[in-house]
Amino acid sequence: MKKIIECVPNFSEGCDMSIIKQITDEIEKIEGIKLLDVDPGVATNRTVVTFVGEPEQVCEAAFLAVKKASEIIDMSKHHGAHPRFGATDVCPLVPISNISMEETVEYARKLAKKIGEELEIPIYCYESAAYTEVRRNLANCRSGEYEGLPKKITSPEWKPDFGPNTWNEKTVRTGAIAVGARNFLVAYNINLNTTSVNKANSIAYDVREKGRVKREGNQVTGKIIKDEKGNSVFEPGLLKSVKAIGWYIEEFGIAQISMNLTDINVTPVHVAFETVCERAAVHGIRVTGSEIVGIMPLKSILDAGKYFLHKQGRSTGIADEEIIKIAIKSLGLNEVKQFDPKKNIIEYLLEENSKAKLIDMDLVKFCHTTASEAPAPGGGSISAYIGSLGAALGTMVANLSANKFRHDDSWKNFSDWAEKGKYYHDELLKMVDEDTNAFNKIMAAFDLPKNSDSEKEIRKQAIQEATKFAIEIPFKTMTLCYESMEILLEMSKNGLEASISDAGVGTLSARTGVQGAFLNVKINCGSYNDKTFVEKIISEGKTIEQKALELEKEILEIVNKKINK
């Protein structure tokens, strides 16, 4: 599987989009790079660009972008609300899939070295790529901002990790760059019903991890408390892994809390939002909405939607689309600009240009495609789809039951069952396309050349590998179908009796999915040469099939008894 990393460079230009276009054009020159997002800010005079790809391509695209920015952005003329010290201000690499942070650090340092040496720009490595602890924190690297660079880069303590440590005609234009490797960061702004930057900053100090300066007596006018080294002592804020400042955004006419959520597993978006709401109220301020700058992971917004659904006493076992709508409304993500899931959620962006999927067809087209002369979708995909419908029916009963019993504590139990059901019908929907992909792999293997002994051997091996995959996929389908029957059993016993027939139909569908997928396992086993593997998987398949039949009988007895009572 491909290693994928994300790069999120911030450029010190947010007003002239022709300049930003020149930079993004450089990024898109590199084959295999997907430009996900370009997010300019007029007040900050800064643009956040997000792109992904394989590590070598990402680093090459980042280098070209930095080079172009150094040529067309003059930092000596830059002004903006956001802290900055370079034409390309920061350039972090983020591991996305099949790559460790350690590997990402290696790429970040290699990129930093190349920029520093070839483009002669001062470079500070930060976060996980930092060479010293003090440089892990971006705020430390960028302290003093651009205006403080002449003194900073020439000092022994803050000599750049790469590039020149002299303030000359070139560095006057380019400033410095922080190149790093970090976890996925969500840039998140929370809107306030005030224009006061002081009020916004006070709330930011309450919540950010760094907190506020400790003072004797009055927290505004009291004497600042110093440690033995003469450094200001800080009183930590409420939220870990959060950086925050307050600012006024002229284009929106409001003050915001500008936050970087550096580890959303520690402080998720919805926790940051709710905490700011609480602290804002203490200061007599009301939160009116919020804004995602750039992109966020799907899990992050789903977690937010589920959190607010739980607060409402509603089931969370509903479609992702509906959960996302709840999150958008609850967080006020459309207040100052539109939040578009297709553009602001990284997984959806990565899927945007992927080839068409069977599960994206409407019901009529899917049926007609199945009936056509095309060999796929076939029985394996149909088994997965039937199974997904079975799990969906179980989920429906759980959701209806949660809504029926929303006035007592049992709704939460039904919501948990609905979430389990949702997992199974979502996974089985994926298997619809996976089964057809497995068939296509076999066809592709058979199409390989066979003009020489070596080509014949390669072709033979490819056919065997594809055949094994075509066995494993329907086996996974039958396993998922059988496991989904647990939800149907529970719903037949304790779910809403008015929907008991739906649990019965779901059971029939799930059992059909088990047996249909098993037929595909068996037919593909006939072409696979590893008989030990074949015997094992057939034996396990028979066990699953038998258990599914027994469970079907148990559920239908309960269903029919309740219908006929």
C-alpha positions in Angstrom: 0.0 0.0 0.0 1.2 3.5 -0.8 2.6 5.7 1.9 0.7 9.0 2.0 1.6 12.2 3.8 0.0 15.6 3.9 1.8 19.0 3.6 0.2 22.1 5.0 2.4 25.1 4.1 1.2 28.6 5.2 2.2 31.4 2.8 2.3 35.1 3.9 -0.1 36.3 1.3 -3.9 36.2 1.6 -5.1 39.2 -0.5 -3.6 38.7 -4.0 -4.8 35.4 -5.3 -2.7 35.7 -8.5 0.3 35.2 -6.2 -1.2 32.2 -4.5 -2.1 30.8 -7.9 1.5 30.9 -9.0 2.5 29.0 -5.9 -0.2 26.3 -6.2 0.6 25.9 -9.9 4.1 24.8 -8.8 2.6 22.2 -6.4 0.3 20.8 -9.1 3.2 20.4 -11.5 4.2 17.2 -9.6 2.5 14.1 -10.8 0.6 12.2 -8.1 0.0 15.3 -6.0 -3.6 16.1 -5.0 -4.2 19.7 -4.0 -6.9 19.5 -1.4 -7.5 23.0 -0.2 -6.5 26.6 -0.6 -7.8 28.8 2.2 -6.8 32.6 2.0 -7.5 35.1 4.8 -7.6 38.8 4.1 -7.2 40.0 7.7 -4.4 37.6 8.4 -2.9 38.2 4.9 -2.1 34.5 4.9 -3.1 31.4 2.9 -3.2 27.9 4.2 -2.6 25.3 1.4 -3.1 21.6 1.8 -2.0 18.8 -0.5 -1.3 15.1 -0.2 0.7 12.4 -2.0 3.6 10.0 -1.6 6.5 11.4 0.4 9.0 12.0 -2.3 6.4 13.8 -4.5 5.1 15.8 -1.6 8.6 17.0 -0.7 9.4 18.0 -4.3 6.1 19.9 -4.5 6.8 21.6 -1.2 10.3 22.6 -2.4 8.9 24.1 -5.6 6.2 26.0 -3.7 8.7 27.4 -1.2 11.0 28.5 -4.1 8.2 30.3 -5.9 7.0 32.0 -2.7 10.5 33.2 -2.0 10.6 34.8 -5.4 7.2 36.6 -5.4 6.5 37.4 -1.7 8.4 40.2 -0.1 8.3 39.9 3.7 9.6 43.4 4.3 6.2 44.7 3.0 4.0 42.1 4.8 1.4 43.0 7.4 -1.3 40.7 8.9 -3.1 39.7 12.0 -1.4 36.2 12.3 2.0 35.7 13.8 4.5 35.1 10.9 8.2 35.2 10.1 8.6 34.1 6.5 7.2 34.2 3.0 6.5 30.5 3.5 5.9 30.8 7.2 5.5 27.1 8.2 5.7 23.9 6.2 4.7 20.8 8.2 4.5 17.2 7.0 1.8 15.1 8.4 1.6 11.2 8.3 -1.7 10.1 6.8 -1.5 6.4 5.9 1.0 3.6 6.0 3.9 5.8 7.3 5.2 6.4 10.8 6.0 9.7 12.4 9.7 8.6 12.5 9.7 8.2 8.7 7.9 11.5 8.3 10.5 13.2 10.5 13.2 12.0 8.1 11.5 13.4 5.1 10.9 16.8 7.0 14.5 17.1 7.9 15.6 16.2 4.4 13.3 18.8 3.0 14.5 21.4 5.5 18.1 20.8 4.5 17.4 21.0 0.8 15.5 24.3 1.2 18.2 25.8 3.5 21.1 24.8 1.3 19.7 25.3 -2.2 17.4 28.3 -1.6 19.5 29.9 1.1 16.6 30.4 3.5 17.0 30.1 7.3 15.2 27.0 8.5 14.0 26.0 12.0 12.9 22.4 12.4 9.9 22.2 14.8 7.5 19.7 16.4 8.6 16.1 16.0 11.3 17.2 13.5 13.0 19.5 16.1 16.6 18.8 17.0 16.2 20.4 20.5 13.3 20.5 22.9 12.9 24.2 22.9 12.4 24.2 19.1 9.5 21.7 19.3 7.1 24.5 20.0 6.4 26.6 16.9 5.7 29.7 19.1 9.3 29.5 20.3 10.7 29.3 16.8 8.5 32.2 15.6 8.9 34.4 18.7 9.8 37.9 17.7 8.2 37.2 14.3 9.7 38.7 11.1 10.7 41.9 12.8 12.9 40.1 15.3 14.7 37.9 12.8 17.8 40.1 12.2 18.8 39.6 15.8 17.5 36.1 16.2 19.1 34.3 13.3 22.5 35.8 14.1 22.4 34.8 17.8 24.2 31.5 18.8 21.1 30.3 20.7 18.8 30.7 17.7 21.1 29.9 14.8 18.9 28.2 12.1 19.1 24.4 11.8 19.7 24.9 8.1 20.4 27.8 5.8 22.1 31.1 6.4 22.4 32.8 9.7 23.1 36.2 8.2 20.6 39.1 7.6 21.2 40.0 4.0 19.3 41.3 1.0 17.8 37.8 0.3 16.7 36.9 3.9 15.1 40.4 4.2 12.7 39.2 1.4 12.2 35.6 2.4 12.3 35.7 6.2 12.6 32.3 7.8 10.6 29.0 7.6 9.6 26.5 10.2 9.7 23.0 8.7 8.3 20.2 10.8 6.6 16.9 11.2 3.4 16.8 13.3 0.2 15.0 14.0 -2.9 16.1 12.2 -3.7 19.6 13.3 -7.1 21.2 13.1 -7.0 25.0 12.6 -10.2 26.1 14.3 -11.6 29.6 14.9 -14.5 30.3 17.3 -16.7 33.4 16.6 -17.7 35.8 19.4 -20.4 38.4 19.6 -17.9 41.1 20.4 -15.3 43.2 18.6 -13.0 43.3 21.7 -9.6 41.6 21.1 -8.9 42.0 24.9 -12.0 39.9 25.7 -11.2 37.4 23.1 -7.6 37.1 24.4 -8.8 36.7 27.9 -11.0 33.7 26.9 -8.1 32.3 24.8 -5.8 32.5 27.9 -8.5 30.6 29.9 -8.6 27.6 27.5 -5.2 27.3 25.9 -2.7 24.8 27.3 -0.1 27.5 28.0 -2.6 29.5 29.9 -1.9 33.0 31.2 0.9 34.8 33.0 0.6 34.4 36.8 0.2 37.7 38.7 0.1 38.7 42.3 -3.4 39.7 43.3 -5.3 41.2 40.4 -4.9 39.0 37.3 -4.8 42.1 35.0 -2.8 44.7 36.8 -1.0 42.6 39.4 2.8 42.1 39.4 4.0 39.3 37.1 5.4 36.3 39.0 8.9 35.3 37.8 10.8 32.0 38.4 14.4 31.8 39.7 15.7 32.4 36.1 13.6 35.6 35.7 11.1 34.0 33.3 7.4 34.6 33.6 5.4 31.9 35.3 2.3 30.7 33.5 -0.9 29.3 35.0 -2.0 26.4 32.7 -5.3 26.7 30.8 -8.1 24.2 30.6 -7.3 22.4 27.4 -4.3 20.2 26.6 -2.8 20.3 23.1 -4.4 23.6 22.3 -2.8 26.8 21.2 -5.1 29.9 21.1 -5.0 33.7 20.7 -7.8 36.3 20.3 -8.0 38.6 17.3 -10.4 40.9 15.4 -11.3 39.9 11.9 -12.3 43.0 9.9 -13.9 41.1 7.0 -16.3 39.4 9.4 -16.6 42.3 11.8 -16.1 40.1 14.9 -13.5 38.9 17.3 -12.5 35.3 17.2 -10.6 32.8 19.3 -8.1 31.4 16.8 -7.1 27.9 17.9 -4.7 25.2 16.8 -5.9 21.8 18.0 -2.5 20.0 17.9 -3.9 16.6 19.0 -7.6 16.1 18.4 -7.5 12.8 20.3 -6.6 14.8 23.4 -8.9 17.8 22.8 -11.5 17.2 20.1 -13.2 20.0 18.2 -16.5 19.7 20.1 -14.7 19.9 23.5 -12.8 23.0 22.5 -16.1 24.6 21.3 -18.0 23.7 24.5 -15.2 24.9 26.7 -14.9 28.2 24.9 -18.7 28.6 25.2 -18.5 28.1 29.0 -15.6 30.5 29.5 -17.1 33.1 27.1 -20.3 33.2 29.2 -18.2 33.9 32.3 -16.8 37.0 30.5 -20.3 38.1 29.4 -19.7 37.0 25.8 -21.7 34.6 23.6 -20.2 32.2 21.0 -22.1 32.6 17.7 -20.5 30.0 15.6 -17.1 28.7 14.5 -14.9 28.1 11.5 -12.7 25.2 10.3 -9.6 26.6 8.4 -8.6 24.1 5.8 -9.6 20.5 6.4 -10.3 18.1 9.2 -10.6 14.3 9.5 -14.0 12.6 9.1 -13.7 11.1 12.6 -13.4 14.5 14.2 -16.6 15.9 12.8 -18.5 12.6 13.4 -17.4 12.6 17.0 -18.7 16.2 17.3 -22.0 15.2 15.7 -22.4 12.2 18.0 -21.6 14.3 21.0 -24.4 16.7 20.3 -26.8 13.9 19.4 -26.1 12.3 22.8 -26.8 15.7 24.5 -30.2 15.6 22.7 -30.9 12.0 23.8 -30.9 10.8 20.2 -29.5 7.7 18.6 -26.1 8.0 16.9 -26.6 5.0 14.7 -27.6 7.1 11.7 -25.9 7.9 8.3 -22.7 9.9 8.4 -24.3 12.5 6.3 -26.9 13.2 9.0 -24.4 13.2 11.8 -22.3 15.7 9.9 -25.3 18.0 9.5 -25.9 17.9 13.2 -22.2 18.8 13.8 -22.3 21.7 11.3 -25.4 23.2 12.9 -24.3 22.6 16.5 -20.8 24.1 15.9 -22.2 26.9 13.7 -19.7 26.1 11.0 -21.6 28.0 8.3 -21.7 31.3 10.1 -18.9 33.2 8.5 -18.3 31.0 5.5 -19.7 27.8 4.1 -18.5 24.4 5.5 -18.6 21.9 2.6 -18.0 18.3 3.7 -16.7 17.5 0.2 -14.1 20.2 0.5 -13.4 20.3 4.2 -13.2 16.6 5.2 -9.9 15.0 4.1 -11.4 11.5 3.4 -14.0 12.9 1.1 -11.4 15.0 -0.8 -9.3 11.9 -1.3 -12.2 10.0 -2.7 -13.3 12.8 -5.0 -11.3 11.7 -8.0 -11.4 8.0 -7.4 -13.1 5.8 -10.0 -16.9 5.4 -9.9 -18.2 2.9 -7.4 -21.1 0.5 -7.7 -22.5 1.7 -4.4 -22.8 5.2 -5.8 -25.3 4.0 -8.4 -29.0 4.5 -7.9 -31.0 1.4 -7.2 -32.4 1.1 -10.8 -28.9 1.5 -12.4 -27.4 -1.0 -10.0 -30.1 -3.6 -10.9 -29.8 -3.0 -14.6 -26.0 -3.2 -14.5 -26.3 -6.5 -12.6 -28.6 -7.8 -15.3 -26.4 -6.7 -18.2 -23.8 -8.7 -20.2 -21.1 -7.4 -17.9 -19.7 -10.2 -15.7 -19.6 -7.8 -12.6 -21.2 -7.1 -10.3 -21.9 -10.7 -9.7 -23.1 -12.9 -6.8 -20.4 -11.8 -4.4 -21.3 -8.1 -4.7 -25.0 -8.9 -4.6 -24.5 -11.0 -1.4 -22.7 -8.1 0.2 -25.5 -5.7 -0.8 -28.2 -8.0 0.5 -26.2 -8.4 3.7 -25.9 -4.6 4.1 -29.6 -4.2 3.8 -30.1 -6.8 6.5 -27.8 -4.9 8.8 -29.5 -1.7 7.8 -32.9 -3.1 8.8 -31.5 -4.1 12.2 -30.1 -0.6 12.6 -33.5 0.9 11.7 -35.3 -1.1 14.4 -32.6 0.1 16.9 -33.1 3.7 15.9 -36.8 3.5 16.1 -36.6 1.9 19.5 -34.2 4.6 20.7 -36.6 7.2 19.6 -39.6 5.4 21.2 -37.9 5.1 24.5 -36.1 8.5 24.5 -37.8 9.5 27.8 -36.0 6.9 29.8 -32.4 5.6 30.0 -32.9 2.7 27.5 -32.5 5.0 24.5 -28.7 4.9 25.1 -28.7 1.1 24.9 -30.6 1.1 21.6 -28.3 3.9 20.3 -25.3 1.7 21.0 -26.9 -1.2 19.1 -27.7 1.1 16.2 -24.1 2.2 16.0 -23.0 -1.5 15.8 -25.5 -2.0 13.0 -24.3 1.0 11.2 -20.7 -0.4 11.3 -21.9 -3.6 9.7 -24.0 -2.1 6.9 -21.2 0.4 6.1 -18.5 -2.3 6.0 -20.8 -4.5 3.8 -21.4 -1.7 1.4 -17.6 -1.4 1.0 -17.5 -5.2 0.2 -19.9 -4.6 -2.8 -17.1 -2.9 -4.7 -14.3 -5.0 -3.1 -15.9 -8.2 -4.5 -16.0 -6.7 -8.0 -12.5 -5.4 -7.6 -11.4 -9.0 -6.7 -12.9 -10.3 -9.9 -11.2 -7.6 -11.9 -7.8 -8.5 -10.4 -8.3 -12.1 -11.6 -9.2 -10.8 -15.1 -6.1 -8.5 -15.1 -3.9 -11.4 -14.1 -5.2 -13.6 -16.9 -4.4 -10.7 -19.4 -0.7 -10.6 -18.5 1.7 -11.6 -21.2 2.8 -15.3 -21.5 5.4 -15.2 -24.3 8.3 -16.5 -22.2 8.9 -18.9 -19.3 9.5 -16.0 -17.0 6.4 -14.2 -18.1 4.4 -17.4 -17.7 5.7 -17.8 -14.2 4.8 -14.1 -13.3 1.4 -14.6 -14.8 0.8 -17.8 -12.9 1.8 -16.2 -9.6 -0.4 -13.2 -10.2 -3.4 -15.4 -11.0 -2.9 -17.3 -7.7 -2.5 -14.1 -5.7 -5.7 -12.6 -7.3 -7.5 -15.9 -6.7 -6.6 -15.9 -3.0 -7.9 -12.3 -2.7 -11.1 -13.4 -4.5 -11.5 -16.0 -1.8 -10.8 -13.8 1.2 -13.2 -11.0 0.1 -16.4 -13.1 0.1 -15.2 -14.9 3.2 -15.0 -11.5 4.9 -18.5 -10.7 3.6 -20.0 -13.9 5.0 -18.3 -13.2 8.4 -19.7 -9.6 8.5 -23.2 -10.8 7.6 -23.2 -13.5 10.3 -21.8 -11.1 12.9 -24.5 -8.5 12.0 -27.2 -11.0 13.0 -26.3 -10.3 16.7 -28.1 -6.9 16.2 -31.1 -8.6 14.7 -31.3 -11.1 17.5 -31.3 -8.3 20.1 -33.9 -6.3 18.2 -36.1 -9.3 17.8 -36.0 -9.8 21.6 -36.1 -6.3 22.9 -36.7 -3.9 20.0 -39.9 -2.0 19.1 -42.5 -4.7 18.5 -44.2 -2.7 15.8 -41.1 -3.2 13.7 -40.5 -6.9 14.6 -41.2 -8.0 11.0 -38.3 -5.7 9.9 -36.0 -7.6 12.2 -37.2 -10.8 10.5 -36.6 -9.6 7.0 -33.2 -8.3 8.1 -32.4 -11.8 9.4 -33.4 -13.4 6.1 -31.2 -10.9 4.2 -28.2 -11.5 6.5 -28.4 -15.3 6.2 -28.7 -14.9 2.4 -25.6 -12.8 2.5 -23.8 -15.5 4.4 -24.7 -18.4 2.1 -24.4 -16.3 -1.1 -20.9 -15.2 -0.2 -19.9 -18.8 0.8 -20.8 -19.9 -2.7 -18.3 -17.4 -4.0 -15.7 -18.6 -1.6 -16.2 -22.2 -2.7 -16.1 -21.6 -6.4 -12.9 -19.6 -6.2 -11.3 -22.2 -4.0 -11.5 -24.6 -6.9 -8.8 -22.6 -8.7 -6.4 -22.1 -5.8 -3.4 -24.4 -5.5 -2.7 -24.1 -1.7 -5.0 -26.9 -0.6 -4.1 -26.4 3.1 -5.5 -22.9 2.9 -8.5 -24.1 1.0 -9.4 -26.8 3.5 -9.1 -24.3 6.4 -11.2 -21.6 4.9 -13.9 -24.1 3.7 -14.1 -25.6 7.2 -14.4 -22.2 8.8 -17.0 -21.2 6.2 -19.1 -24.2 6.9 -19.0 -23.4 10.6 -20.2 -19.8 10.0 -22.9 -21.0 7.6 -24.2 -23.5 10.2 -24.2 -20.9 13.0 -26.0 -18.4 10.7 -28.8 -21.0 9.9 -29.2 -21.8 13.6 -29.3 -18.1 14.5 -31.8 -17.4 11.7 -34.1 -20.2 13.1 -33.9 -18.7 16.6 -34.7 -15.2 15.5 -37.6 -16.2 13.2 -39.1 -18.2 16.0 -39.1 -15.1 18.2 -40.4 -12.9 15.4 -43.3 -15.3 14.4 -44.2 -15.8 18.0 -44.6 -12.1 18.6 -46.5 -11.6 15.3 -48.9 -14.4 16.0 -49.6 -13.8 19.7 
